[in-house]
Amino acid sequence: MSTFLIIAILILGFVITFQIAKASEYVAILRGEEKARKQSNRINGFLLLIFLIVGLIGVYYCNEALKGKLLGESASDHGEKIDMMLYITIILTGIVFVITQVLLFWFAYKYQESDTRKSYYFPHNNKLELIWTVIPAIALTVLVGFGLFYWYKITGDAPKNALVVEITGSQFKWEMRYPGRDGVFGKKYFKEIDEAKSNPLGQIWDDPANHDDIVVTGDMPIVVNKPVKLIINAKDVIHDVGLAHFRMKMDAVPGTPTTMWFTPKFTTAQAKEKWGAEFVYEISCDQMCGKGHYSMRGTITVITQEEFDRWMYSQQPQYYAAFPDRNPANTPAITDSVKVASVNPTAAGTTLMN
């Protein structure tokens, strides 16, 4: 109902403005061009003043109505710092916006055309030029300094205890690789990529470090309150790992790995309690990457260390998906006598002799 009311008010405002403009045209014809121009200036000055007041009220209303409702609290430690940087930027630019817009619209109303006032030409003033050049330069330098500081924090070296996950984008999905028990990623080569042979990332199977690496698609489990470092790749075109709830994003460039790290603050279960049962941490592609770009969506599941350990234990290395015959779980069952022999050779020998 409120949406319909807002639309109706906007339409009504447009109709009123249109009618005033048409009436101004008729007045110009009846009274003459000069009188019509002066009247038009008065009307426009008044409308600009109304627009200023209504616009500022609208900005304040939207800010209060949407505050904290679009993304909510940041779910990572770096995200808190980024939010603070954005708040500082919004405050500084907001002050400048309000001052300049008030002056712009007020001057348009106050200094409209008048027969009793002469124009004052003000061609140059060194002091004013210095003020409105130096002050913005200092403010922008401070903002850029904040940005560079946080950028190097996010893309710098992660803590030694960080969980390392490799995330690879391709049209139109996300694939994640975890190092196995050895904690080392195996080597890859793009020419080895072969979906039909269960090698979606181009792992080099001759490298023993690849034999325990875990590859999953779509969902990326990570551990709460533990730093996670993402090594970001792409297989085809440029993608972008967008983690809005963590306030993080980074391009995924073919042939050029990029990195970033953060520490999640809430498990997915805690986030559901805060923001609703349907909540998920989303991995979006923030770079237009083709006709299926809209569908390139993954998720992050933040869990405890114990839950993560159980999950890792339940996963099968990608090596066994490529070579199922080498999976110990798929070896033929041995006979009962051999089983017994492995436990009690004497008993097994007696059974065989009988």
N, C-alpha and C positions, 0 to 999 in steps of 0.2 A: 504493500500500500504506500509506504514512504517513497519507494522508487518511482511509482506512478505519479505521486505528488510532485516530486522533483522534476520529472520530465514535463509535467503539465506547466509548472512554473517557468521552466526554460522556454517552452513553446510560447507561453503568454508574453514573456519578456521580448522574444523575437518579434512577435506580432505588434506589440506596442512600439518597439523601435522602428519597425517598418512603416507603421502608420505615421509616426512623427516625421520620418524622412519624406514620406509622400506629401504630408501637410506642408513641409518646408518648401517643397517644389511649387506647390500651388501659391503659397505666400510670395515666393520669388516672382512669379508671373504677375500677381496682382499689385504688389507694392514696388516692384523695381528691384534690380539686381543688388544694389548697394545695401538697401535696407534689409533685403532677404539674407545677405551674407552676414550682416551684423547679428541678426536674429539667430541665424544658424550657428554662429560662434557661441552665442549665449547658451543655446540649447545643448550644443556639444560639450561646452565647459561644465554645465550642470550634470549631464549624463556621465561624464568622466569622473566627477566627484562621487556620484552615486555608485559607479562601478568600482571605485577605489574602496569605498566603505563596505559594499557587499562582498567584494573580492577578499578583503582582509578577514572579514567575519567567516567566509567560506574556508579560507586556509586554516584558521584557528579551529573551526568545527571539524574539518577532516582530520586534522592532527589529533584532536581529542578522541574522535570516534574510532580511529584506526590504530591508535597508539598500542603497541604490544600485541596486536591481533593478526598481523600478517605472518610474522615468523616467530614471535615470542622471544624469550631469553636465549642467548647464544648457548649452544650445547658443547662448546670447546673453550679451552683456555685462551687460545689465540683469538677466538671470536670475540671475547670480552674486550680485548685491546682494540680490535678493529671497530667494534661498536663505539667505544670511547672516541676513537679517531673520527668516526663519522659524526658523532654528536658535536664534537668541537667544530668540525667543518660546517655542520648545519647551523650552529649558533652564530659563527662568524659571518657566513654568507647570508643567514637569515636577517641579521642586523642590517647588513648592507642592503639587502633586498627591500626591507620595510622602509628604510630611510630614503632610498632612491625612488621607490615607487610613490611614496607619499609626496615627495617633492615634485615628481614628474606630473602627477595628476592635479596636485594643488596649484602648481604654476600654470597648468593649462586652464584651470578655472579662474584663478586670480588675475592673470595677465592676458586675458583675452582682448581682442581689439577694442580700443576706446578712442573717442575723439578728443578727450581731455588729457591724454597722456602721450608723451613722446617716447620713442624707443631710445634706450641707452646702449651704445655700442661698446662692448668690452672685449677688445681683440686679443689681449694677452696679459698674463700676470705670472711672473716667475715663481712667486711664492706658492700660488695655487697649483701650478704645474708640478712643483716639487712635492707638495703634500699629497696630491692624488696619484703620484707615481711611486714615491718612496713607501708610503703606508701600505698600499696593496702589495708591493714587492716584498716587504717584510712579512706580511701575513701569509702570502703564498709560499714563501721560503719556509716558514714554520710548518705549514701544512705538508709541503713536500718532504720536509725532514721527518715528520711523523710517519709518512707513507714509506719512505726508504727504510726507516728503522724497523718497522713491522714486517716489511717485505723480506729483509735479510734475516729476521728472526724466523719467519715461516719457511723460507727456502734454504736456510743454513743447515748446519749439522744437527741432526736429531740426537737426543740422549742415547747413550750406549745400550740401555735396556729397551729401546723402542722396538715394537713389533714392525717388521718390514713387510709390506705387501706391494706386489707389482700389479698395476691395473692397466689394462690395454683396451683401447676403444677401437671399434670397427663398425661399419654400417650393418646393423644399428643395434649394437649390444656392448656390454662391458664384460670383460673376462679378467679374473683375478688369479694370481699365482702366489702361493705361500711356500717358503722354504721348508723342507722337511726337518727331520731330527738333527741333521748336520748344520742347520741354520744358514746354509749357503744356496744361492740360486745357481742352477745349472746354466750353461751357455746356450744361446739361441742364435739362429741365423734365419733371416726372413725367407730364404729360398727353401727352407725345410718345412715351412707352413703347409700343412695338408690336412684339411678337415676330415677327408675320407679315411685317413690313416690315424685318426685320433691324435693329431699333433697340431692343434689350432694356433699355438704360439711359436712354432718353429724350434722346439727344443732339440738339441743335439744329443741323441740317446747314447752316443759313445762317451759322453761326459758322465761319470758316476754321480756327480752332484745332482743330476736331473732325475735320478731314479727314485727319489723320495719327495720331489716337489708336488704340491697339491694344486690343481687347477679347478676353479669353479666359475660358474657363469651367473650373472644377475645379482646375487646377494653377496655382500662382503662382511663377514663377522669380524669384529675387533673387540678389544678388551677395554672396559671402563677404567678411567683413571690411569691408563697406561699409554705412553706416547706411541703414536703410529706414524710411520714414515711411508708415504706413497711414492713409488717409482712409476711414473706415468708414461705410457707409450701409445702409439696408434699404428694400425696396420695398413690403412688405406689413405684417408684424407685427414685434415686437421679436425680434431674434436676438442672438447674442453670438459674437464672434470669439475662439475659444479656441485658443491656441498653447501647449500644455502643455510641449513640449520647450524652448521659449524662455521659459517661465514668464510668459507674457503673456496677457491677456484684456481685452476691451472690448466693451461693449454696442453693437449696431447698431440705431439707433432711426430709424424713418421720419421724414423731414423734419428730423432733427437730426444732422448729421455729427459724428462723434467721431474722435479721432486718438490714435495712440501710435506710438512709434518704438523701434527696437532695432538692434543690430548682430550678425548671425549669425557664429558663431566657426568652424563646421565646414561644409564642403561636404556634400552628400548622400552623395557617394562616401566621404568620410572617416567620416561617421556610420555608413555600412554596415560599414566596417571595425571600428568601435568596438562597434557594437551588433547586428550581424548583417545578412545579405544581404537580409532582408525588411523592413528598417527604412525608414520614411518619416516625414518631418515632416508632422504632421497638422494640418489646420484643422478644428476641431470647432465645432458650435453648442452653446454652454453655457447656452442659454436655451430652455426648453420652448416650441416654436413650432408645434406641430400634430402630427397623427398620423404624419407622415413625419419627425419630428424626428430619430429614430435614424439616418436615412439621409443627413442633411445633413452630408456630409464632403467636404473638399477636401484638397489636399496643397500643400506648399511644396517646390520644388526649389532648393537652394542650389548655385550654380555659380560659376565664375570669371568675371572681367570679360570675357575674350575669348569665353567660351562664351555669356555673356549677350548680347554684341554680335551674335554670329552668329544667336542666336535672334531677337533683335529685327529683324534684317535679313530674316529668313525670314518674318516675320509680315505679314499684309495688313491695312491699316487697316479699321476697321469701316465707314467711309464707302464703300469699294468693295464691301462686302457688301450695303449698302443700295442702291448705285447701280453695278451691275456694268458698265453701258454707259460709265461715266466712267473706268473703270480702263484706264490706258494699255496694260496687258498684254493687254487684250481687244479692241484696235482691229484692224480687218481688215488682213490682210497686203497690202502694197503690191507692185506689179509689179517684176520684176527690172530693167526699164529705168529705173524711177524710183530704185531702189536704186543702180544704177550712176550715174545722173545726180547723185545726192546726193554721190557720191564723185568722179566724173570727168565733168563736164558735156560736155566735148568729145567723149569717146568715146561717150557716150549719144546726143549729137546725130547722130553718124555712123551709129550703129545705127538710129536712127529714120528717117533719110533713106534708107537702104538698104531 
